[in-house]
Amino acid sequence: MNEADFWARLEYRVCREFAGMPETHLRHLWCDGFIPEQYLLGDQAPRISGRAWICNGRRQAEWEFTLLLPRPVNSRDEIEWSSLLPPENMTRWLSLDQAGKRIDIEPAAAVPDLA
């Protein structure tokens, strides 16, 4: 999987995660895309941040996102993109702050979805 494929697949994976949220009001949220802007790959807390389009019904808003990487890398070419896409049977890798219009994605925090 290349980087472009990853962002497209993550968009749909986030939609499915929203749909399965225990809080009913969050199930109406969906993602219409990611725009990665800052790659802090060699940082002590490696991450990619940027903008995400989060929608509620027909209303769309620009949110901030952070994708936390499991370890530092030297370049985007070293990222194993497929390993960052949370499996369908995993949850708790996505946190959101509706008031602050922010989502954090931490694939390493995923746990089995027992629901």
Secondary structure, DSSP 8 states (H G I E B T S, - for coil): --HHHHHHHHHHHHHHHHHT-SSGGGGGEEEEEEEEEEEE-SSSS-EEEEEEEEEETTEEEEEEEEEE-SS--SSGGG--GGGGS--TTEES-EEEETTTTEEEE-GGG-EE---
